[in-house]
Structure formats: C-alpha cells, structure tokens
Amino acid sequence: MLNIILFGPPGAGKGTQASLLITKYNLVHISTGDIFRANIKGATELGTLAKSFIDAGQLVPDEVTIKMLESEVKKNPNAEGFIFDGFPRTVAQSEALDAMLTKMGESITVLLSLNVDRDELIKRLLGRGESSGRSDDKDENIIKKRIDVYTNETTPVMNYYSKQNKHVAINGIGEVEEITSRLSNAIDNCKTPL
Ligand code: ADP
C-alpha cells in the first residue's frame, strides 16, 4: 500500500493536491476537516462537538478524532492506499495512526509537507473565506490562531516522522500543476526501491 500523509499549515493546499493525487495513484482520500464539516452540516452529535472547537480555531480532542479516523479507514478494506489530509495533527494522533497501521500489517510510506509562508497562508485563507462559506476562514484572528496551533501542536508530527526518515519537504508556492508534479516526483521516489 501507498500511505501518504499530506502535511502542512492551514491554507497550504493539502485538499487541492490530495484530490489530484488520489486519481493519479488510485488512493482513498481521508480529510478529517471534510468529515467534521459533513458532520456539522448533518447536525450529528459529532458535528455539534467538533463545531465548538473548529469555530474557536482549536483542535478537536484527540480521542474523538482518532476514533473517527479509524472508522473511516475501516470503511475502505480494499483500498490500495490512503492520503491522510489534516491528520495526524498531534504526536498522539501519529502514534495512534502508526499503531493502527501496524495492526493491519501496513505503515506510513511518506509524510510530504507543503511549505508556504505565513503571509501567503493568511491571504489564501481570507480569499477562501469569501468564496467557500467556511466560518473558520472569515475571521483573521481565528486564522492566526489556527496557524499558531499548527506551529505549536502540529509541527512536532513532522519531527516524529523525520526520526523515521519519512519526511520530505515540498515547496508549496507556485502553480497547482507544478506543485502536483513536485509531490508526484517525491511519491515516485518512494515507490522505487533504493
Ligand atoms: P485547515 O487545514 O485549512 O485548517 P481542515 O479542513 O483540515 O482545515 O480542518 C479544519 C478544522 O477541523 C481544524 O482547524 C480543526 O479544528 C479541525 N480538525 C481537522 N483535522 C483535525 C485533527 N486531525 N485533529 C484535531 N482537529 C482537527
């Protein structure tokens, strides 16, 4: 299996790139943010709980997020691989993901991190807020809070996978197709045995 973590700050372009890569590599896309938003829309219990954290720019608690992720993976027993987008966001989530994959006889192939500077991120997210209706993209203070949460709580995930020699950094600035080809090159390098 090809199990990819698409990593990067809010607004780095993970969702856009994931949707292109799943077609190219025949993978299942699991975006925790999308699942939370679908639950909010459907007014489920999970949605109500998640909304209070998301609107404040905070992370949804690990216990809830990990349980949800595991059930999504189990819904796809025949998958050739996964792109995890927006997960793991904490070291505890990384450990839970590794443990689950180990049980399946699998592992993470690579963590690809998209690098985009803070000013560009704020610009992109405010732009998305105008068109997407995402409430967490409308307020600059919430956006800054999310970037801070990323820096403090989520970047340790990168170090966690660096220690396993699985971290590859990708320049996230440029045309969409250009970035897709940078990501594809990195994926193809992992597929070729050394
Ligand atoms: P972005 O990457 O643009 O912040 P996402 O759609 O990935 O957007 O996530 C939106 C929000 O959903 C996050 O700000 C967070 O509150 C919540 N969320 C998504 N994934 C996770 C996760 N793995 N752990 C905790 N909270 C999460």
Residues whose N, C-alpha, C, O or C-beta is under 5 A from the ligand:
A	BS01	ADP	P9 P10 G11 T32 G33 D34 F36 F53 I54 Q58 L59 V60 T65 G86 F87 P88 R89
